[in-house]
Amino acid sequence: MMKPVARIDASGASPLLGSVRPDLRKISWTGGMMLIGVMLGPVYFSWDGVAVCLALTYVTMLVGHSVGMHRMMIHRTFRCPKWLERLLIYAGVLVGVGGPFGVIRIHDTRDWAQRQPSCHVFFSHERGFWRDLSWQLFYRFDFDRPPSLKIEANLSNDPCYIFMERTWRLQQLVLAVPLYAMGGLSWVIWGVCIRVVLGTAGHWTITYFCHNPGPGRWRVRDAAVQASNLPALGIVTHGECWHNNHHAFPESARIGLEKGQCDPAWRVIRLLERVGLASDVGLPRPSSERDDLADVSALHDSLTQPRRAAA
């Protein structure tokens, strides 16, 4: 197994103590994109603009967020040449959720909190959908006793990633220029502003439902949050909907592990492997080697899996 991209020092940290507070940067960024979309989207509506929005949303989320940022950058489930690594992560930056370091911090802090015996509801997604979505889009969690996160030097010292982190919002302009040249303001409004809102809100929507009770085979022992699999959403979510599998085997580049679990991001990774652009592709470790994992399929079958692990 490859080493994780970041190390968390949780000495003295608490996943429970802290408060949810408005984040002016999130409000300005996401709220600004929403305002532009609401005000100008109908004015500059065109079917080709909508098509560009949907196509760019899917491609950047699939190639950039799922393959590049999530499975490669964060979980290190495969390796690729440096030029391709940077290209995949840059595609993830264009999604508009954050820069590479920001996305790592968001993911790894949340993952750490969820795997503790208990955590704050900001991380467990136990509030209603609209409350949770507004929290993730416009608020931040300020720990009273935060964990310390250190990103590996291979990424944190890379000038390219440092530049992406500092300018991730401005990178939308790089995309806006060719969109304007090809389709005018309609393509810019729909292909940038509305796309960023759609991608960001879609990401947190899937996150919410993947961490609420649902069918799933695996339970991570002593973890406050048990992830769910969401049937029939593999194509739409690029395979990220099989989140129960992912919590159980985060080292695996393939998340749709069972028959019928469509996983488009895995197909992309397999294609890269076949043409020699991906190596060290990770697959699930045998469950017999995991003392923190329980197969509950025999007990629960297709019944709703409890959120809370047994004490």
MOURSUL-V286649 format. One record per helix or strand of 3 or more residues. SS is the DSSP state (helix for helix, strand for strand). FROM is the first residue (numbers start at 0). TO is the last residue. If there is no record, write none. Layout:
ss=SS from=FROM to=TO
ss=SS from=FROM to=TO
This chain:
ss=strand from=5 to=8
ss=strand from=17 to=21
ss=helix from=23 to=39
ss=helix from=46 to=73
ss=helix from=81 to=92
ss=helix from=99 to=113
ss=helix from=120 to=123
ss=helix from=128 to=137
ss=strand from=138 to=142
ss=strand from=147 to=150
ss=helix from=152 to=155
ss=helix from=158 to=166
ss=helix from=170 to=209
ss=strand from=217 to=219
ss=helix from=233 to=236
ss=helix from=242 to=247
ss=helix from=263 to=273
ss=helix from=286 to=288
ss=strand from=292 to=294
ss=helix from=296 to=299
